[in-house]
Amino acid sequence: MGQIFSSVDSFQYTIWKYGIANKFDYYFVRNCRQRIVFKCTAKGCDYYICVRGNLDMDGMIVKEFGGDHLHNVSEQCQMDAIQHINSKVQSFC
């Protein structure tokens, strides 16, 4: 917490690079000039980060983050495929 970004664009670019580097997808829950919240798209993952504009300076500052983020997109795709296959097998039984 407390990491400072020079602008909204700087934060969004950093999150984009972080998602690629760590192989996960995310979506913005809130995305405006005063507050940005993003979450991981994986089912059951509660990982999120919230940044807010700071009145005393230009830029954004990380105010809160949380959740365990211990997977990536390929792992989520594998979990989804396994669940899909299991549901098909169960429907035949």
Secondary structure by P-SEA (a helix, b strand, c coil): cccccccaaaaaaaaaaaaaaabbbbbbccccccbbbbbbcccccccbbbbbbbccccbbbbccccccccccaaaaaaaaaaaaaaaaaaaac
